[in-house]
Amino acid sequence: MTISSQADLDGMSRIGQLVGQALQHMSGSVCPGMTTRELDEIGAKFLSSQGARSGPQLAYDFPGFNCISVNEEAVHGVPRGRVLRDGDVLKIDVTAELNGYIADAAVTVVVGKGSVRARRLRDCARSAFCKALEFARAGTAVAELGRAVESEVKQQGFAVLEELTGHGVGRAVHEAPQVPNYYAASTRGTLLDGMVIALEPIISEKPAHIVTEKDGWTLRTHNRALAAHYEHTIVIRDGAPLVLTAI
């Protein structure tokens, strides 16, 4: 999507704000002993009360309101009766729709104290996002975002999960352009003023590829390496980008 009117900007800003608030409610509620389904219900209750709907449900008939992934699960985890335990590396991914506009954001939460390595992995996903955000300007090649993410992740001793990428968003959950988290000369496209993208480093503690669990939804590392995910929906501008889902 490209912002083409004040109505577009207002609509994206509103759903972005709600997605950010839902993430805040959910991450602030995490504690050992709760189930991923209970956590999902917290986000669902808040967003539904604001008139927002689940993007994954609308687009893909996903069996949950939000995606909640644990430990080696990188993305698209289905909320169930799984009990969260101290040290779990929890990914909360919220994609919601309101009045035809869609925003997408995710955070990684280490349940309880967790290990030093788990906390470093969580922090690396966020710092990789921040590094890439510095290059998110109109006129920049899309490939440069991947270069920034990959450089930061490798520098910290972790690995990018190359099969999982960022993407355009706004009128649909997944739109063009695809935004890889690694540098490839073959990556096409240039960031344009008003373009809306979901910038989302998805990384693992060691090199891995992605496999699909038996539920047909959950994507995890093949070697069960821990994974982390950090994401915001942003609007590209001539200057600093507008982060719609930040609170």
DAHUHU-V287856 format. One record per residue. RES is the residue in three letters. NEAR is the number of other ideal C-beta (glycine too) atoms within 12 Angstrom. D_CENTER is the distance of its C-alpha to the mean C-alpha in Angstrom with 1 decimal. Layout:
BEGIN
res;near;d_center
RES;NEAR;D_CENTER
RES;NEAR;D_CENTER
END
This chain:
BEGIN
res;near;d_center
MET;36;17.4
THR;25;19.6
ILE;33;20.7
SER;18;24.4
SER;13;25.8
GLN;11;25.6
ALA;14;24.8
ASP;25;21.7
LEU;23;20.6
ASP;17;21.6
GLY;29;19.9
MET;42;16.5
SER;29;17.1
ARG;27;18.0
ILE;40;15.1
GLY;42;12.7
GLN;31;14.9
LEU;39;14.9
VAL;47;11.1
GLY;34;11.3
GLN;28;14.5
ALA;44;13.2
LEU;44;10.7
GLN;24;13.8
HIS;28;16.1
MET;40;14.3
SER;31;13.6
GLY;18;17.2
SER;27;18.6
VAL;35;17.6
CYS;21;20.8
PRO;19;22.6
GLY;17;24.3
MET;28;22.0
THR;26;20.6
THR;40;17.1
ARG;23;18.8
GLU;25;20.1
LEU;45;16.8
ASP;41;15.5
GLU;25;18.7
ILE;32;18.1
GLY;45;15.1
ALA;29;17.0
LYS;20;20.1
PHE;30;18.8
LEU;34;17.1
SER;22;20.1
SER;16;22.5
GLN;22;21.2
GLY;15;21.7
ALA;36;18.0
ARG;29;17.2
SER;35;14.6
GLY;41;13.0
PRO;34;12.8
GLN;26;16.4
LEU;20;17.7
ALA;20;16.5
TYR;19;16.9
ASP;13;18.8
PHE;29;16.2
PRO;23;18.2
GLY;35;16.2
PHE;35;14.7
ASN;48;11.3
CYS;45;9.7
ILE;52;10.9
SER;45;11.3
VAL;41;14.0
ASN;33;15.3
GLU;32;15.7
GLU;43;13.3
ALA;51;10.2
VAL;45;8.4
HIS;34;10.2
GLY;40;12.4
VAL;35;15.1
PRO;40;16.2
ARG;24;19.8
GLY;14;22.5
ARG;27;21.1
VAL;19;22.2
LEU;36;20.0
ARG;22;22.1
ASP;19;22.5
GLY;22;20.6
ASP;37;17.9
VAL;45;14.5
LEU;48;12.2
LYS;53;8.5
ILE;48;7.9
ASP;55;5.5
VAL;51;7.5
THR;47;8.6
ALA;45;12.2
GLU;35;15.3
LEU;30;18.3
ASN;21;21.4
GLY;20;19.9
TYR;38;16.9
ILE;41;13.2
ALA;48;10.2
ASP;49;6.5
ALA;46;4.5
ALA;46;3.7
VAL;41;6.6
THR;46;9.1
VAL;40;12.5
VAL;33;15.7
VAL;33;18.1
GLY;20;21.4
LYS;13;22.4
GLY;27;21.2
SER;19;22.3
VAL;13;22.3
ARG;22;20.5
ALA;33;17.6
ARG;23;17.4
ARG;24;17.7
LEU;41;14.9
ARG;38;12.6
ASP;28;14.1
CYS;39;13.9
ALA;47;10.1
ARG;33;10.4
SER;27;13.7
ALA;43;12.6
PHE;44;10.2
CYS;25;13.3
LYS;29;15.6
ALA;44;14.0
LEU;35;14.0
GLU;23;17.7
PHE;32;18.2
ALA;41;16.4
ARG;27;19.7
ALA;24;21.7
GLY;18;23.8
THR;30;21.5
ALA;26;21.0
VAL;40;17.5
ALA;28;18.5
GLU;30;18.8
LEU;47;15.1
GLY;40;14.9
ARG;28;18.1
ALA;35;16.9
VAL;48;13.9
GLU;32;16.2
SER;25;19.0
GLU;34;17.4
VAL;40;16.1
LYS;23;19.5
GLN;16;21.4
GLN;26;20.0
GLY;16;21.0
PHE;36;17.8
ALA;36;16.6
VAL;45;14.0
LEU;44;13.2
GLU;27;14.5
GLU;23;14.2
LEU;41;10.4
THR;35;9.6
GLY;46;8.0
HIS;33;10.2
GLY;34;12.3
VAL;43;11.7
GLY;39;14.3
ARG;26;16.9
ALA;24;15.1
VAL;31;11.7
HIS;26;12.1
GLU;24;14.6
ALA;23;16.1
PRO;31;15.7
GLN;29;13.8
VAL;47;12.3
PRO;36;13.0
ASN;47;12.2
TYR;36;15.9
TYR;26;19.0
ALA;22;21.1
ALA;13;24.1
SER;13;23.7
THR;27;20.4
ARG;16;21.6
GLY;26;21.0
THR;20;21.3
LEU;35;19.2
LEU;27;21.3
ASP;21;21.9
GLY;25;20.1
MET;40;17.5
VAL;46;14.1
ILE;47;11.1
ALA;52;7.3
LEU;51;7.4
GLU;47;5.0
PRO;53;7.5
ILE;49;7.8
ILE;46;11.3
SER;43;14.3
GLU;33;17.4
LYS;23;19.6
PRO;21;19.7
ALA;28;18.7
HIS;21;18.1
ILE;30;16.3
VAL;20;18.3
THR;20;18.0
GLU;23;19.4
LYS;9;22.4
ASP;19;20.6
GLY;14;19.5
TRP;26;15.8
THR;33;14.4
LEU;31;13.6
ARG;35;14.9
THR;37;16.6
HIS;20;20.2
ASN;18;21.7
ARG;20;19.7
ALA;28;18.5
LEU;39;16.0
ALA;50;12.3
ALA;52;9.6
HIS;49;5.9
TYR;43;5.1
GLU;49;3.5
HIS;39;6.3
THR;49;8.5
ILE;44;11.7
VAL;42;15.2
ILE;38;17.2
ARG;25;20.6
ASP;17;23.7
GLY;13;23.0
ALA;15;20.0
PRO;34;16.9
LEU;30;16.2
VAL;32;13.0
LEU;40;13.0
THR;42;10.6
ALA;28;12.2
ILE;21;14.9
END
